[in-house]
Amino acid sequence: MAGADSDADPDADSHQGFDPVSFLESAVPITSNENVDEMREFLVETVESRGIDVRVDDAGNIIATKAGADAGDDPETHLVFNTHIDTVSPHVAFEREQVDGELVRIHGRGACDAKGPLAAILSAFFAVEPRADARVTLAVTPDEEALSTGAAALDLDGDCYVVGEPTDLDVCTAAKGRFQGTLTLSGVAAHAAEPDSGANAIAGLEGALGAIRTFDEGRAAHPQLGRATLTPTTVVGGDATNQVPANCELVLDRRSVPPETAEGFRSELETAVREAVPDDVGVDFALTDRPTPFLEAFATDADHDLVRTLAAASERAGGSGAVRPFTAATEASYFSPAPVVVFGPGVLADDRGAVAHAEREYVDVADVRRAAEALTDAARRLVG
């Protein structure tokens, strides 16, 4: 992989006639919260119009590749650009914000999450011409906001990945994972007038909640992500007001840090609760059933060539050059342990409150252009 000292020309103005802001103005009005077919068709047409072959796989992923003459099946360096085309509900109308007749912001669902990052990624993908032994791939998924069936089906064998999300042009090298599961305590029903004749499942919550509260005691904080969290979120139990309850279910939200896995967490939590509740109360902890793996935590070494190259490129383009964790779960976890970073224009929230997934979602036009410049610069240094 070429490093940040590569002699690639970061100032070369070659985006194959592609304007990321014009693309974004066309993409944001396309409704893609319940069905992505129209947005997928628009993206495929955009890529094909530049003479690049595109395929849509069985999972609905849009995949395009550019490779050097000697790259073959095993290139020296394979850079993958990834983001998603789906948005959350409801759809928010497209608006153009101008100041003194100049376009400064684009408002609407998907403006920053993640059509703004997609526009910047496309700029870089079109502009970079891979060197003889390198390959660059565009892989855009259809359901990141739901179950990530697209990302789970990808098999790209990349050497490094850039995942487009709103990071305010910071390079994000890590993110917590998110697991969810239901703790079931089972007892024996009995008349409330004779409570000792049964086993009270709800009473078992006292020990269970204590085990949950102390579950992470003694664990070291992750150097990039800090400490994992474990939060009870909903509880249901009992069938009648005059009956010793035979069942109780508690839903738990886990924000994990490496190297914890979903199954490792499940097993350890169940053991901890089992040791904390009375013997006559049954304990079972099951992760929420889903067709794809949970988004686990990931962390990329902040000194990796990918990180240093993109951070320097972002700073040259007008960003801060900051390297930090990302605060939301992303499909980047599916590409780890390969080096992966999250990067793009826009913010999850500003000083007024939520931006992404909110009625006021927007992205600054200048940041879209800066992100496109940074990604193009970095891609040329890494694979150009």
N, C-alpha and C positions, 0 to 999 in steps of 0.2 A: 504494500500500500504506500503510495507516495505521501510524504509528510507535508507539514505546513511550510517547509522551505522549498517546495517544488517551484520550478520556474514557470508554471502555468500563468497565463495572463489573466488576472482576475478582472481587468477592466475591459476586456474585449466585449463589445456590445453585439452579441449574437444570440437572439432568442427565437430564431427562425420566424421572425415577424409576429411573435406572440406577445400580446399585451395582457398581463395578468389581471389588471383592473377591468378591462373590457370583458374578459372571460367571467370575472366575478359578477359584473353587472348583469350578465346573461344567466349565470348559474343560480344566484340567490332567489330570483322570482320563481324558479322551478320548485314546485312542491315535492318534498322528499321525506316527509315525516311518516307517512303510512305506506308509501310505495315508491321505490327508487327507480322504476323502469324508465321514466322520462329523463331523469338525471343521468342514468347510466348510458342511455342512448346519446345524450348530448356530449358526454365525456368521450365515448367511443368515437363519435364523429369528429370531435376536436382533435383527438390523437391521430386518427386515420387521415385527416386533412393535411397532416404534415408528412405523409408518406410512410408512416410507421405502422406495422402490423399490430393488431390488437386481438386478444382472445378473451372471451368471457367463459370462465369455467363453470362446472356444475353447481358450485356454491354461489355463483353470481359475482365473483371477483373479476375485476377488469385488470388484465395483465398485459404489459407491453415491455419489450426489451430492446436495448441498443448494445451491440457488442463489437469489439475490435476484431480485426481480421484473424488474429491468432488466439482468440479467447476460448474457442471450443466449448467443451462441456465442463471444463475445470479452469476457469479464468484465474489469473493471479489475484485479482481484486474484483469483488462483486458488491457493488453498492445498491441497496434497495431503498426506494422511496415509497412510503406507505401512508395512506390516510383513508378517510371514509366519506361516503356520499350521503349517508342517511342522517336525518336530523330528528330532534325530539318533537313531540306534539305540544301544542297545536302549531300550525304554520303561522308565521308572522310576516306581514306584508313587507315587500321591498320598498325602501325609500333611499333617495340620494340626498345627502346633506351637503350644501354648498356654502362657501364663504366668499363673498366678493366675486361670485360667478365661477369659483373654482371648486371642484369636487374634493371634499376632505374626508367624508365618511360614507360608508355604505351600511344601511340598517336592514335587518330582516333575519329570519330564521336561517341559520347556517352561515351567516356572514363571517363569524369567527370560528364556528365549530361545525364543520371544518372546511368550508368552501374557500375561505381566505387562505388557509394553509395549502389547500389543494392547488389554488391558482399559483402560489409561489413555487410549489413543487413542480408543477407543469413547466414553468419558466425554466427551471434548472434542467429538467429532463430533456426538454427540447434543445437547450443550448449546448449541453455537454456532448462532446464527441469522444467516446471512450478510446483510450490508447489501445494498441494492438492486443495486449494481454488482459484487457479489462472489460467488464460488463456493467451496465446500469439498468435496473429494472424498476418499472412503475407498477405498483400493486395496490389497487384501491378496493376497499371492502364495502359490502352493502348493508351491514347491520351491526356496526360497532355499538350503537346506543341500545341495542337489545341483547342478543345472545352471542354475538361474534362468531356465528357459524362460518362466515366467510374467512376470517382470519384463522380460525381453527383448521380450515381445510388447506391453507397455503403451505407449500413445501418448496421453498425458494433457495435454500442453501446459500444465503448471503453471508458475506464476510462482515458487513456492517449495515446498519439500518437507521434511517431517519424517519420518524413517525410525525406526521403533521398534526399539530394541535395548537391552540392558542397559548403561547408561553411568553408573550411580550418580547419576542426576539431573544430571550434567554435560552441557553442550551441546558435542557433538563436531562440528567443522567440517571435518575432513579425515581421510583414511585412505590408507594405501598400497594399491596394487593388487597382484595376484598373477598372475604368468604362469608357465607351466611349459612346458618344451620339451626335446627330445632332440637332443644334439649327436652326430652320427654321423661317425666317422673311418673312412675306407676305405683299405685298402692292397692288397697282393698276397701271397697265401699262398705259402709256400715251406717247404722242409725246414729245421728249426732248426739242422741241421749246416752249412747254407750260408745264413746269414741275409741276406747281401748280395744274394742272388738274388731276394729279395722286398722288400716294403715293409711295415714293421711298424706296424700301426695303433695298437697299444697304446703303442708308443714315442712316437707322436705326441701322447700325453696330456701329456707333459712340457711341450711348448710350449703346448698348449691350456689346461692348468691355470694356467700363468703368465699367459696372456692373460685368463683368468677372474679371477684374483687381482688384476690391475691394471686391470680393465675400468672401474672408477669413479674411478680416480685423476684428480685435477684437476677433478672435478665439484663444483660448489657444493652444499652441503646445502640442502634445502628449508626455508624458515623455520618451517613448522609440523611437518613430518614427519621432518626430519633427512635422513640419507643412505639411498639405495637399497641393497639388499643383493642379492648374487648367490651362491647356494650350490649346489655340486655335492651331489647326494643319493644317487644310485645309479649304479653302473657295471657294464657287462657287456662282455666281449670274448674273442675267441679261441674255437677249436673243439677244439683238441687240444694236449696238453702238449709235443709235440715238433714243433710247426708254428709258423712265423711267422704271427701272426694277421692276417687280412685285414679284420677289422672290430672296432670298439669303439664302444659307445654309452654316453654319459654324460647323465644326466638333471639338469637345472638348475632350481632354484627361484629366481624373481625377485620381490622385493618392491619395487615401483616407486614413484616419486614423480612428480608433475606436472613437466613436460608430457609425459613419456615415454608412448608408445603401445605396444601389443603388437607391431605390425608394425615400428615404429621400432627397438624393442629387438632383435627377431629379426634384422633386417638388419645392425645395427651389431655385434651379437655375432658373427655369422657372419664378417663382414669382419675383425674383430679376431683371431679364431682362425685364419682363413686366412693372415693375415700372420705368424702365430707358429709354424706347423707346417711340416715339410719339404714341398717341392713335390710329392713323390711320394705324399703322403697326401691323399686327398680329404676335403673338409669340407662338411658339410651341417647346418644347424640348423633344425629344424622345431618350431613350437609344437604342443603337444598338441592333437589334433583334438577339438573339442567343438561341439555344435550351437548354442551361444550365445556371444556375445562374452565375453572374459575380464573379470573385475572390475578395471577400471583404477583408478588413483589418482584422488582428487578433492580439491579444496580450495575452501572457501567463505571469502570475506573475513570475518574476525572482526568487522569493523565494520558488516556488513550488518544492515539492520533486522530481519530474521528472527532473526539470532543475538542481537542486543542485547535484542530483545523476549522471546525465550524464556529467555535467561539471567537476566534480571531477574525474570521470572515464576517461574522455578525457585527463585531465592533467596527470593522472597516466600513460596513454599510450603514452605520449610524446607530446600531444597537449598543447595549451596555457591555456585551461580551461576558456577561455573568454566566456562571455555571451553578446550577442548583437542582434540587429535587422538583418533581411535578407533584401537584397536590391532588390530582384525580387519578383514578385507575384508567389505564389505556390498553390497547391491543399490543403495545410494545412488549408486554410480558410474554406474548406468544413467540417473540423472536429471540428473547434471552435464552441461553447465556451468551449468544453472539453479542458483540458490542452494539448497543442501541441507544439512541437519544431521541427526545421529544423536542420539537422546535416548530415555531410558526408565528405569524402575526396575530394580534388580538390578545384579549385577556379573558380569564374566567370571571373576574370581578374587578371593579374599579372602586374609587373612593365613594361612589354613590350606591354601590351594591352589586348584585349579580348582573353579569353581562351574558355569558353563555347560558343557554337554556332559559333565558329570560325574555320578557316582552320587549326589552330595550336592547336586544343583541345588536352589536355593531362591530365594524372593524375600520381602523383608520387606513385610508388609501396609501398614505406615505409608508406605513408599516408593511403593507402588502408588497410594495415595491422594494423596500429594504430587505424583506425576507427573501424575495426572489433573487435579489442581487447577492445576498449572503449565501444562499443555497447554490447558486450558479458558481460563485467563486470557490466554495468548498468542494463541490463536485469536480470541478476542473482540476483542483489540486489533488484530490483523492484518486480519481480514475481517468482524468483527461490527459 
